[in-house]
Amino acid sequence: MTKFLTAVILIVAGSGICAQEKTALVGGTLINGLGGQPIQDSVILVDGERIEAVGTVDTLPVPAGYRVVSTEAMSVLPGLWDMHVHLMINGHADYAHWHPAYLDRFADEIMPASAVQLLLAGVTTARDLGAPLEASLQVRQRIADNDIPGPRLFISGPFIQHRPYPGTEAYRWGVNGVRDAREKVRRLAEAGVDVIKLVDQDEMSFEEAQAVVDEAHQHGLKVVGHSHRPEEIRRGLAIGVDNFEHTGLAAAPEYPEDVMRLLHERTATGRVRGGPLYWTPTVEGLWNYDYVRDHPEALDNDCWERGLKPDTIADIRQSISHPELLDYFQLTPKRKPTLKRKITQLRQAGAVLLVGTDSGIPMKFHCQSTWHELDVWVNVMDIPPMEAIQSATYWPSKFMGVEKQWGTIAAGRYADIIAVKGDVLRYINLLQNVDLVMKGGVIYKQDGRAIDDVL
């Protein structure tokens, strides 16, 4: 063997991202994502990127050659999914300033910073809904190539809507007629996006909106649709939108009766219509706004600064220095009292809820958003903790069609695993301090500290 080849092998073997070692996670309480009884004193054997075996200390001895990582006194669960993030924004409060000022920094600074912040918060997979196409493709590929750290990404690229808002054409594509609608979706599909994001579908002609969904489905892509207005929901159900986003309807106290009837009809068809009706409510940013406004100390947490340049950090800080003055949230206090009722309606209708946060919107930082959402689901919306965890693990993977690869902890799955000290089924907000983050067999965070060698 030449000296050159020997040196290359040593370099690769020493790189945490490029080469995974055999690892045994031993001792913790395993919540595997499938909703069953947690497994006490668990053992998870990881060989390379994948899980080799799962058992307990009594049933699965750790073979020789495995590095043992203790998870004693910890909850161990699949890496979290966040099904609605915006990597191109980082909490800045003035979109009119942010988007033109940082457009040429999205791919190199902003989106990679967002990605690593999500990963260290325990989010090992994310769905990025809305960004310039080339930047989205580039960042997804760089993460897949282990060039930069971040969650596994599913991307939509630009929004599809009737007419882009002025100045947003880089990440919002308008459609003009059925042929154009199909062409825009075809361009995205051929570029390699994972989903199509549709907004303002009630402002399109019915034929245009139907063409978007039909073309997406012909390419094997699911459609994610906004649900801010009742007619967006009605239209979305009629044309076959697969996953609705947000709770919407402004300050209306609940969903109208006819909308609820349509939802019941849709969920009753189940597999006949391609599976459950999925809904990503994104409630935490609304629920917690007035608290953050009056108690802004959390905004000083420097976790959201990782990966950002000093001038970017200063710009974000200046934009959120007076939370009480932000136009973005002025209607929010009137919307807050409606949220519990709307969540209850969706659950009663049989919709499968997915955890998504709108992370990146004003004062919503990627290092905090996902655990905040889960905390509100459990402690405010009265969603059982196990159901909430499945909505952040198994159900997202099921929706994206990759449940045999990610979303649960089982032999053969990719080793995307997090662990936290304590019992998350009793105290869900323990997820604000994830102690261990493993993605694809690589440990990116251990004992609550980022592993700088792989970041």
RODO-2510 file (C-alpha; in nm, 4 decimals, decimal comma):
residues 455
     n   res          X          Y          Z
     1     m     0,0000     0,0000     0,0000
     2     t     0,1417     0,3406    -0,0928
     3     k     0,2012     0,6115     0,1646
     4     f    -0,0487     0,8295    -0,0220
     5     l    -0,3265     0,5680    -0,0031
     6     t    -0,2524     0,5016     0,3626
     7     a    -0,2853     0,8736     0,4374
     8     v    -0,6173     0,8930     0,2546
     9     i    -0,7569     0,5995     0,4522
    10     l    -0,6481     0,7578     0,7803
    11     i    -0,8106     1,0886     0,6876
    12     v    -1,1399     0,9230     0,5939
    13     a    -1,1417     0,7030     0,9027
    14     g    -1,0894     1,0063     1,1228
    15     s    -1,3780     1,2001     0,9748
    16     g    -1,7008     1,1664     1,1748
    17     i    -1,9143     1,2579     0,8744
    18     c    -1,7475     1,0354     0,6171
    19     a    -1,7118     0,7169     0,8217
    20     q    -1,9493     0,5862     1,0872
    21     e    -1,8282     0,3500     1,3551
    22     k    -2,0184     0,0671     1,5160
    23     t    -2,2084     0,2126     1,8075
    24     a    -2,4280     0,0670     2,0807
    25     l    -2,6767     0,2951     2,2539
    26     v    -2,7405     0,1248     2,5851
    27     g    -2,9763     0,1683     2,8786
    28     g    -3,2422     0,4215     2,7854
    29     t    -3,6199     0,4011     2,7541
    30     l    -3,6921     0,3531     2,3844
    31     i    -3,9905     0,5245     2,2208
    32     n    -3,9594     0,3709     1,8753
    33     g    -4,2138     0,5878     1,6913
    34     l    -4,4702     0,3126     1,6391
    35     g    -4,6893     0,4150     1,9312
    36     g    -4,6515     0,1030     2,1434
    37     q    -4,5297     0,0559     2,4980
    38     p    -4,1836     0,2092     2,5525
    39     i    -3,8987    -0,0393     2,5851
    40     q    -3,7060    -0,0144     2,9105
    41     d    -3,3295    -0,0707     2,9305
    42     s    -3,3016    -0,0662     2,5544
    43     v    -3,0067    -0,1558     2,3364
    44     i    -2,9702    -0,0216     1,9829
    45     l    -2,6849    -0,1514     1,7697
    46     v    -2,5789     0,0800     1,4884
    47     d    -2,3467    -0,0369     1,2128
    48     g    -2,2558     0,2391     0,9687
    49     e    -2,5595     0,4403     0,8635
    50     r    -2,8201     0,1891     0,9739
    51     i    -2,9645     0,0207     1,2779
    52     e    -2,8491    -0,3398     1,2979
    53     a    -3,0609    -0,4624     1,5885
    54     v    -3,2891    -0,3424     1,8680
    55     g    -3,3428    -0,5162     2,2005
    56     t    -3,2803    -0,4829     2,5718
    57     v    -2,9826    -0,5368     2,7975
    58     d    -3,1285    -0,8795     2,8804
    59     t    -3,1923    -0,9884     2,5219
    60     l    -2,9253    -0,8178     2,3091
    61     p    -2,5642    -0,8374     2,4247
    62     v    -2,3313    -0,5767     2,2793
    63     p    -2,0817    -0,7515     2,0505
    64     a    -1,7122    -0,6816     2,0670
    65     g    -1,5946    -0,3882     1,8586
    66     y    -1,8861    -0,1560     1,9354
    67     r    -1,8399     0,1810     2,0967
    68     v    -2,0856     0,1918     2,3870
    69     v    -2,2742     0,5164     2,4447
    70     s    -2,4818     0,5184     2,7617
    71     t    -2,8425     0,6372     2,7372
    72     e    -2,9212     0,5515     3,0993
    73     a    -3,1972     0,7720     3,2485
    74     m    -3,2792     0,9003     2,8997
    75     s    -3,5713     0,8855     2,6609
    76     v    -3,4505     0,7563     2,3247
    77     l    -3,6599     0,8269     2,0175
    78     p    -3,6363     0,8681     1,6406
    79     g    -3,4876     1,1906     1,5152
    80     l    -3,7600     1,4531     1,4918
    81     w    -3,9168     1,5727     1,1681
    82     d    -4,0302     1,9294     1,1133
    83     m    -4,2700     1,9342     0,8203
    84     h    -4,2854     2,3089     0,7646
    85     v    -3,9611     2,5043     0,7814
    86     h    -3,8222     2,7980     0,5873
    87     l    -3,4459     2,7652     0,5645
    88     m    -3,4172     3,0928     0,3747
    89     i    -3,5331     3,3007     0,6727
    90     n    -3,3978     3,3096     1,0274
    91     g    -3,6452     3,5023     1,2421
    92     h    -3,6014     3,8442     1,0803
    93     a    -3,9130     4,0585     1,1162
    94     d    -3,9022     4,2571     0,7907
    95     y    -3,9483     4,0377     0,4838
    96     a    -3,9466     4,3360     0,2471
    97     h    -3,5906     4,4050     0,3619
    98     w    -3,4723     4,0476     0,4176
    99     h    -3,5509     3,8827     0,0873
   100     p    -3,3742     4,1267    -0,1477
   101     a    -3,0906     4,1951     0,0959
   102     y    -3,0020     3,8288     0,1550
   103     l    -3,1085     3,6599    -0,1693
   104     d    -2,7494     3,6072    -0,2817
   105     r    -2,6557     3,4715     0,0635
   106     f    -2,9311     3,2093     0,0916
   107     a    -2,7319     2,9169    -0,0472
   108     d    -2,3954     2,9912     0,1138
   109     e    -2,4892     3,1334     0,4546
   110     i    -2,8545     3,1525     0,5483
   111     m    -2,9861     2,8088     0,4538
   112     p    -2,6810     2,6157     0,5824
   113     a    -2,7065     2,8040     0,9132
   114     s    -3,0738     2,7155     0,9425
   115     a    -2,9941     2,3524     0,8641
   116     v    -2,7297     2,3036     1,1313
   117     q    -2,9474     2,4775     1,3910
   118     l    -3,2316     2,2353     1,3189
   119     l    -3,0009     1,9345     1,3375
   120     l    -2,8578     2,0307     1,6758
   121     a    -3,2134     2,0775     1,8043
   122     g    -3,2823     1,7124     1,7268
   123     v    -3,4489     1,7609     1,3873
   124     t    -3,2897     1,5004     1,1625
   125     t    -3,5388     1,5445     0,8760
   126     a    -3,7151     1,8594     0,7582
   127     r    -3,9476     1,9673     0,4796
   128     d    -3,8480     2,3053     0,3402
   129     l    -4,1559     2,4737     0,1938
   130     g    -4,0618     2,7690    -0,0196
   131     a    -3,7246     2,8943    -0,1421
   132     p    -3,5480     2,9686    -0,4713
   133     l    -3,5114     2,6467    -0,6678
   134     e    -3,1364     2,6455    -0,7253
   135     a    -3,0560     2,7324    -0,3646
   136     s    -3,2894     2,4575    -0,2404
   137     l    -3,1371     2,1969    -0,4684
   138     q    -2,7834     2,3022    -0,3817
   139     v    -2,8301     2,2931    -0,0044
   140     r    -3,0167     1,9606    -0,0142
   141     q    -2,7352     1,8079    -0,2200
   142     r    -2,4598     1,9483    -0,0005
   143     i    -2,6257     1,7933     0,3049
   144     a    -2,6721     1,4613     0,1241
   145     d    -2,3043     1,4689     0,0228
   146     n    -2,1999     1,5399     0,3841
   147     d    -2,0458     1,8656     0,2700
   148     i    -2,2460     2,0570     0,5326
   149     p    -2,4365     1,9314     0,8395
   150     g    -2,8124     1,9433     0,8466
   151     p    -3,1298     1,7364     0,8512
   152     r    -3,2291     1,5217     0,5584
   153     l    -3,4214     1,7631     0,3388
   154     f    -3,7394     1,7304     0,1402
   155     i    -3,7923     2,0451    -0,0650
   156     s    -4,0680     2,2170    -0,2578
   157     g    -3,8631     2,4901    -0,4195
   158     p    -4,0775     2,7926    -0,5123
   159     f    -4,4431     2,8262    -0,4155
   160     i    -4,6979     2,7843    -0,6936
   161     q    -4,9684     3,0530    -0,6843
   162     h    -5,1881     3,2654    -0,9069
   163     r    -4,9742     3,5778    -0,8949
   164     p    -4,6490     3,6325    -0,6977
   165     y    -4,6430     3,9158    -0,4514
   166     p    -4,4220     4,2014    -0,5786
   167     g    -4,0546     4,1328    -0,5161
   168     t    -4,1011     3,7605    -0,4399
   169     e    -4,0646     3,6161    -0,7879
   170     a    -3,7415     3,4329    -0,6960
   171     y    -3,9303     3,1910    -0,4730
   172     r    -4,2940     3,2299    -0,5852
   173     w    -4,3994     3,1202    -0,9314
   174     g    -4,7248     3,2511    -1,0742
   175     v    -4,9375     3,0599    -1,3215
   176     n    -5,1347     3,1956    -1,6125
   177     g    -5,3649     2,9314    -1,7522
   178     v    -5,3779     2,5543    -1,7418
   179     r    -5,0837     2,5009    -1,9763
   180     d    -4,8609     2,7306    -1,7709
   181     a    -4,9694     2,5628    -1,4469
   182     r    -4,8656     2,2244    -1,5808
   183     e    -4,5395     2,3619    -1,7193
   184     k    -4,4381     2,5199    -1,3879
   185     v    -4,5046     2,1970    -1,1981
   186     r    -4,3233     1,9981    -1,4664
   187     r    -4,0170     2,2212    -1,4331
   188     l    -4,0086     2,1641    -1,0585
   189     a    -4,0616     1,7909    -1,0926
   190     e    -3,7870     1,7540    -1,3530
   191     a    -3,5515     1,9595    -1,1360
   192     g    -3,6037     1,7045    -0,8579
   193     v    -3,8228     1,8633    -0,5912
   194     d    -3,9957     1,6332    -0,3419
   195     v    -4,3343     1,8056    -0,3057
   196     i    -4,5304     2,0869    -0,4673
   197     k    -4,6423     2,3761    -0,2497
   198     l    -4,9658     2,5423    -0,3594
   199     v    -5,0942     2,8694    -0,2105
   200     d    -5,3880     3,0967    -0,2876
   201     q    -5,5477     2,8142    -0,4842
   202     d    -5,8847     2,9848    -0,4401
   203     e    -5,7563     3,2780    -0,6479
   204     m    -5,6748     3,0544    -0,9436
   205     s    -5,9384     2,9246    -1,1790
   206     f    -6,0569     2,5804    -1,0784
   207     e    -5,8984     2,4389    -1,3932
   208     e    -5,5589     2,5936    -1,3138
   209     a    -5,5599     2,4619    -0,9575
   210     q    -5,6683     2,1167    -1,0726
   211     a    -5,3905     2,1169    -1,3328
   212     v    -5,1310     2,1829    -1,0608
   213     v    -5,2450     1,8840    -0,8578
   214     d    -5,2927     1,6530    -1,1545
   215     e    -4,9483     1,7313    -1,2973
   216     a    -4,7851     1,6843    -0,9569
   217     h    -4,9535     1,3496    -0,9053
   218     q    -4,8534     1,2365    -1,2535
   219     h    -4,4936     1,2952    -1,1478
   220     g    -4,5420     1,1097    -0,8189
   221     l    -4,5344     1,4278    -0,6117
   222     k    -4,7770     1,5156    -0,3341
   223     v    -4,9241     1,8628    -0,3035
   224     v    -4,9058     2,0724     0,0108
   225     g    -5,1708     2,3466     0,0188
   226     h    -5,2315     2,6494     0,2355
   227     s    -5,5508     2,6575     0,4406
   228     h    -5,5725     3,0207     0,5480
   229     r    -5,9187     3,0808     0,4035
   230     p    -6,2273     2,8579     0,3954
   231     e    -6,2308     2,8633     0,0161
   232     e    -5,8677     2,7486     0,0058
   233     i    -5,9765     2,4399     0,1991
   234     r    -6,2881     2,3813    -0,0104
   235     r    -6,0915     2,4177    -0,3327
   236     g    -5,8044     2,2094    -0,1987
   237     l    -6,0334     1,9214    -0,1069
   238     a    -6,2045     1,9366    -0,4448
   239     i    -5,8796     1,9182    -0,6434
   240     g    -5,7075     1,6585    -0,4245
   241     v    -5,4518     1,8483    -0,2118
   242     d    -5,2711     1,5895     0,0007
   243     n    -5,1625     1,7944     0,3021
   244     f    -5,3045     2,1212     0,4331
   245     e    -5,0899     2,3737     0,6205
   246     h    -5,1792     2,6090     0,9105
   247     t    -5,4999     2,6503     1,1076
   248     g    -5,5925     2,9723     0,9307
   249     l    -5,9317     3,1419     0,9066
   250     a    -5,7911     3,4452     1,0898
   251     a    -6,0018     3,5258     1,3978
   252     a    -6,3008     3,3098     1,2998
   253     p    -6,3899     3,0968     1,6039
   254     e    -6,4044     2,7649     1,4174
   255     y    -6,4177     2,5954     1,0799
   256     p    -6,7544     2,6417     0,9038
   257     e    -7,0029     2,3546     0,9069
   258     d    -6,9743     2,2866     0,5356
   259     v    -6,5938     2,2667     0,5603
   260     m    -6,6226     2,0201     0,8464
   261     r    -6,8660     1,8106     0,6454
   262     l    -6,6195     1,8025     0,3579
   263     l    -6,3370     1,7032     0,5929
   264     h    -6,5443     1,4191     0,7376
   265     e    -6,6227     1,2978     0,3858
   266     r    -6,2549     1,3096     0,2879
   267     t    -6,1267     1,1256     0,5966
   268     a    -6,3978     0,8618     0,5538
   269     t    -6,2521     0,7604     0,2171
   270     g    -5,9074     0,6832     0,3629
   271     r    -5,7023     0,4590     0,1383
   272     v    -5,9491     0,4986    -0,1471
   273     r    -5,8273     0,8577    -0,1854
   274     g    -5,4616     0,7685    -0,1395
   275     g    -5,4405     0,7532     0,2371
   276     p    -5,5267     0,9719     0,5351
   277     l    -5,5916     1,3445     0,5141
   278     y    -5,2821     1,5126     0,6556
   279     w    -5,2796     1,8521     0,8247
   280     t    -4,9853     2,0566     0,9565
   281     p    -5,1422     2,3134     1,1935
   282     t    -4,8325     2,5258     1,2879
   283     v    -4,9918     2,6697     1,6038
   284     e    -4,7082     2,7567     1,8392
   285     g    -4,5983     3,0805     1,6758
   286     l    -4,9512     3,2124     1,7200
   287     w    -5,0117     3,0733     2,0672
   288     n    -4,6868     3,1991     2,2199
   289     y    -4,6613     3,5382     2,0503
   290     d    -4,8034     3,7475     2,3343
   291     y    -4,5813     3,5673     2,5852
   292     v    -4,2705     3,6300     2,3749
   293     r    -4,3768     3,9904     2,3245
   294     d    -4,4038     4,0448     2,6999
   295     h    -4,1136     3,8150     2,7998
   296     p    -3,8586     3,8423     2,5170
   297     e    -3,5661     3,6857     2,7054
   298     a    -3,5768     3,3755     2,4824
   299     l    -3,4862     3,5960     2,1867
   300     d    -3,1461     3,6487     2,3470
   301     n    -3,0584     3,2791     2,3252
   302     d    -2,7550     3,2704     2,0977
   303     c    -2,8377     2,9248     1,9581
   304     w    -2,9915     3,0948     1,6519
   305     e    -2,6633     3,2740     1,5743
   306     r    -2,4726     2,9556     1,4796
   307     g    -2,3522     2,9746     1,1200
   308     l    -2,4574     3,3358     1,0624
   309     k    -2,2245     3,6265     0,9933
   310     p    -2,1984     3,9114     1,2451
   311     d    -2,3798     4,1595     1,0218
   312     t    -2,6645     3,9122     0,9682
   313     i    -2,6975     3,8565     1,3427
   314     a    -2,7022     4,2305     1,4087
   315     d    -2,9662     4,2829     1,1400
   316     i    -3,1939     4,0143     1,2846
   317     r    -3,1512     4,1466     1,6374
   318     q    -3,2399     4,4987     1,5305
   319     s    -3,5520     4,3788     1,3477
   320     i    -3,6965     4,2065     1,6559
   321     s    -3,5875     4,4592     1,9174
   322     h    -3,9504     4,5712     1,9666
   323     p    -4,1747     4,2631     1,9366
   324     e    -4,4801     4,4636     2,0334
   325     l    -4,4500     4,6765     1,7188
   326     l    -4,4403     4,3986     1,4586
   327     d    -4,7212     4,4262     1,2039
   328     y    -4,6840     4,0542     1,1307
   329     f    -4,8462     3,9620     1,4628
   330     q    -5,1027     4,2350     1,5236
   331     l    -5,3999     4,0063     1,4544
   332     t    -5,2459     3,7164     1,6464
   333     p    -5,3996     3,7943     1,9895
   334     k    -5,7425     3,7674     1,8265
   335     r    -5,6512     3,4398     1,6573
   336     k    -5,5105     3,2759     1,9695
   337     p    -5,8453     3,1990     2,1398
   338     t    -5,9614     3,0101     1,8286
   339     l    -5,6725     2,7661     1,8061
   340     k    -5,7815     2,5015     2,0563
   341     r    -6,1238     2,4737     1,8985
   342     k    -5,9788     2,4383     1,5491
   343     i    -5,7286     2,1733     1,6581
   344     t    -6,0107     1,9831     1,8267
   345     q    -6,2205     2,0036     1,5101
   346     l    -5,9364     1,8683     1,2961
   347     r    -5,8722     1,5782     1,5305
   348     q    -6,2409     1,4964     1,5577
   349     a    -6,2668     1,4998     1,1786
   350     g    -5,9996     1,2305     1,1620
   351     a    -5,7163     1,4328     1,0081
   352     v    -5,3654     1,3058     1,0778
   353     l    -5,1733     1,5971     1,2273
   354     l    -4,8082     1,6520     1,1385
   355     v    -4,5639     1,8575     1,3419
   356     g    -4,4506     2,1608     1,1467
   357     t    -4,3610     2,5009     1,2779
   358     d    -4,3241     2,7653     1,0058
   359     s    -3,9755     2,7922     1,1523
   360     g    -3,7887     3,0990     1,0329
   361     i    -4,0805     3,3445     1,0446
   362     p    -4,0324     3,6499     1,2690
   363     m    -3,8918     3,5507     1,6103
   364     k    -3,9227     3,1792     1,5248
   365     f    -3,5728     3,0347     1,5400
   366     h    -3,4770     2,6970     1,3992
   367     c    -3,3048     2,5946     1,7216
   368     q    -3,6260     2,6399     1,9240
   369     s    -3,9308     2,6016     1,7004
   370     t    -3,9876     2,2262     1,6987
   371     w    -3,9816     2,1642     2,0720
   372     h    -4,1978     2,4732     2,1240
   373     e    -4,4576     2,3274     1,8862
   374     l    -4,4581     1,9922     2,0642
   375     d    -4,4887     2,1645     2,4014
   376     v    -4,7984     2,3566     2,2902
   377     w    -4,9534     2,0450     2,1366
   378     v    -4,9203     1,8490     2,4603
   379     n    -4,9592     2,1100     2,7323
   380     v    -5,2118     2,3416     2,5667
   381     m    -5,3925     2,1443     2,2966
   382     d    -5,4199     1,8311     2,5139
   383     i    -5,2721     1,6017     2,2504
   384     p    -5,1298     1,2876     2,4170
   385     p    -4,7485     1,2920     2,4201
   386     m    -4,7171     0,9650     2,2289
   387     e    -4,9484     1,0955     1,9581
   388     a    -4,7478     1,4169     1,9366
   389     i    -4,4197     1,2259     1,9069
   390     q    -4,5603     1,0073     1,6294
   391     s    -4,6690     1,3266     1,4521
   392     a    -4,3043     1,4325     1,4581
   393     t    -4,1574     1,0954     1,3602
   394     y    -4,3644     0,8149     1,2077
   395     w    -4,6462     1,0072     1,0370
   396     p    -4,4205     1,2524     0,8500
   397     s    -4,2156     0,9622     0,7153
   398     k    -4,5371     0,7863     0,6164
   399     f    -4,6633     1,0924     0,4313
   400     m    -4,3364     1,1273     0,2423
   401     g    -4,3360     0,7564     0,1565
   402     v    -4,0106     0,6743     0,3342
   403     e    -4,1414     0,5008     0,6463
   404     k    -3,9255     0,1959     0,5706
   405     q    -3,6135     0,4127     0,5918
   406     w    -3,6729     0,6820     0,8554
   407     g    -3,9187     0,7868     1,1225
   408     t    -3,8957     0,4831     1,3503
   409     i    -3,6251     0,2917     1,5329
   410     a    -3,6078    -0,0624     1,3993
   411     a    -3,3539    -0,2945     1,2418
   412     g    -3,2694    -0,1867     0,8891
   413     r    -3,3767     0,1749     0,9307
   414     y    -3,1304     0,4607     0,9040
   415     a    -2,9832     0,5440     1,2432
   416     d    -3,1509     0,8807     1,2990
   417     i    -3,1832     0,8821     1,6774
   418     i    -3,2021     1,1410     1,9543
   419     a    -3,1948     1,1068     2,3308
   420     v    -3,2823     1,3387     2,6168
   421     k    -3,2406     1,3055     2,9921
   422     g    -3,5709     1,2332     3,1623
   423     d    -3,9123     1,1124     3,0555
   424     v    -4,0442     1,3011     2,7515
   425     l    -4,3799     1,1255     2,7773
   426     r    -4,4307     1,3075     3,1058
   427     y    -4,2344     1,6256     3,0357
   428     i    -4,2368     1,6911     2,6625
   429     n    -4,0526     2,0207     2,6996
   430     l    -3,7377     1,8281     2,7937
   431     l    -3,6854     1,8293     2,4180
   432     q    -3,5585     2,1850     2,4473
   433     n    -3,2299     2,0302     2,5641
   434     v    -3,1575     1,7334     2,3381
   435     d    -2,8535     1,5539     2,4769
   436     l    -2,7732     1,3188     2,1893
   437     v    -2,8242     1,3672     1,8152
   438     m    -2,7313     1,0899     1,5744
   439     k    -2,8073     1,1075     1,2026
   440     g    -2,7104     0,8239     0,9732
   441     g    -2,4949     0,6704     1,2441
   442     v    -2,2932     0,9898     1,2982
   443     i    -2,3163     1,1557     1,6387
   444     y    -2,3451     1,5319     1,5985
   445     k    -2,4249     1,6110     1,9609
   446     q    -2,3446     1,4239     2,2801
   447     d    -2,3880     1,5119     2,6463
   448     g    -2,5694     1,8241     2,5285
   449     r    -2,2652     1,9536     2,3393
   450     a    -2,2157     1,9850     1,9655
   451     i    -1,9365     1,7694     1,8238
   452     d    -1,7349     2,0307     1,6404
   453     d    -1,5329     1,7724     1,4447
   454     v    -1,8405     1,6823     1,2375
   455     l    -1,9958     2,0293     1,2150
***
